[in-house]
Structure formats: structure tokens, C-alpha cells
Amino acid sequence: MLAAEIHAIGGSAREVDDMHQDELDLSIEEYTQAIALDPQDADAYSDRGLAYYFKDDYDQAIADYDRAIILNPQLADAYNRRGAVYYDMGDLGQAIADYDQVIALDPQDADAYYNRGNAYHDKGDMDQAIADFDQAIALDPALAPAYNNLGLAHSDKGDLDQAIADYDQAIALDPESAGSYYNRGNAYFSIGDLDQAIADYDQAISLDPQDAEAHYNRGNAYYEKGDLDQAIADYDQAIALDPQDADAHHNRGNAHYDKGDLDQAVADYGQAIALDPQYADG
């Protein structure tokens, strides 16, 4: 799996995305009081919707955004935030419709193009996703996640050299982005540059040591280089972080098989089959 960075949804007066649950409840109570004092306050509905969104109460969030838009059809933030909810719910068509509305209201909104690009990417429309990410970057050249996700779209189209260039730019803008290193590592792996892939996985893991997939993919790179001990060490770590990863068990089995440790290989293959019976057909 590649690491996409999603959603630019706009903040609120209280930066609700950084709050704990009890703080979110207090925020909702405060916005509810504001609405009681002024039932026509579209911003209060939109901000309360954002708090509900971060509580994963998507139905209530949508209800608040709907009300905000009825009260103020020009409130771009409400469309953008509602689009994020629909995106998370898997309703990509409705998400795109909301982002369309944001862009119609504010053609200079880089976040709206970025968010719509994510939705088109998930729909499998890479050309439209690329067009939207390009426009987001034109409007905000410092938007590192747009470069990262542009790289994903180019990678999905098979343009790995361009994907690497996109990840380079994402990393230049945000050197702490573990996902961008991970994605670039995958691209280098795909073109056969195993040393550079390993270097990128190393950096991704140093930034996010709990990333099971980065350990797993680095294990694959070491396996391809013939370094079976290091491959096994990485598969061990991937399995420790995600014991349900059938692929990691299977590939560790391959490494043990190649080392001549047949008992351990059989144990790993058995675990892979238990987790994913399709491996029994292999």
C-alpha cells in the first residue's frame, strides 16, 4: 500500500483537529450554545460539524454542514468539509460534487483542487487527479502533500521517473514526511534500484518506526539483493507490528526456505495460509 496524504479541510477557531474527545464535546456544547443564541449562524453550524467530524459522527457532521449551506450557500468551507466527510464515507461522487462547488465559489482555493484530486485518484481517474494536483501546486507551490499524491498518481500510470521527481519535491518541502520517503522507496524498488529503495525505507522507518509496511518492503528489497538474514529481520519486525500480515509470513517463509531452514519455512507458509487461504493455491 502506498502512503497517501489526504484532506485539507480548514481549521476552526478552536483547532478542533488537535483536541481530545472531552475537548471536542466541550467544543460541540459551545457551538450549540452559539446556535441557540443565533440560529442563523452558518459558521457555527460549520464549525460544530467539524467537531462532529473529528468525533467520527459523520451523520451529524453532514447534518450540520447541510444546515450551514442552507443558511449561507456561499460558505465554501462548509462544502469543503462536507466533501471530506463524504470522501471518508466512500461516497466519492458526492465528495467531488462538493469540491466542485468550492472551486466554483473560490477558483483560487488550492486545498479544494488537492482534495478533489484525492477523490479522483481513488475513483481511478489518474488524468483528472493529476490535473487537480497540478492546479493545487500552481496555486500553492509549497503544498508538499500535493506533490506526494501527484507522485502516487504518476506511479499508478506507470510513470515512475516522474513519480520520483514528485516525491523529491515533496521531501524537499517536508523532510519529515515518512510517507514520501516510503513512496519514493517503492518507486525505486519498482525500477530495480534496490540500494536507493532501502535508503528511503530506512528514512521512512526512522521517522515512523511503527510502519509495518515499510519494514515489510525493506525486507523485500533485502530479499531481492540476496541478504536473507536482513530480510528475515525486517519480516520479523513487520509481523511484530502487524501479526495478521499474510504476505510478511509468506515472504519470510521464502527467505527461510532459501536459507535451508525448511521447518521454519513450513511454519511460515502455514501461518500465511491460515491468514489468507489463497496462499494454499500457490
Secondary structure, DSSP 4 states (H G I P E B T S, - for coil): ------------TT-GGG--HHHHHHHHHHHHHHHHH-TT-HHHHHHHHHHHHHTT-HHHHHHHHHHHHHH-TT-HHHHHHHHHHHHHHT-HHHHHHHHHHHHHH-TT-HHHHHHHHHHHHHHT-HHHHHHHHHHHHHH-TT-HHHHHHHHHHHHHTT-HHHHHHHHHHHHHH-TT-HHHHHHHHHHHHHTT-HHHHHHHHHHHHHH-TT-HHHHHHHHHHHHHHT-HHHHHHHHHHHHHH-TT-HHHHHHHHHHHHHHT-HHHHHHHHHHHHHH-GGGGG-
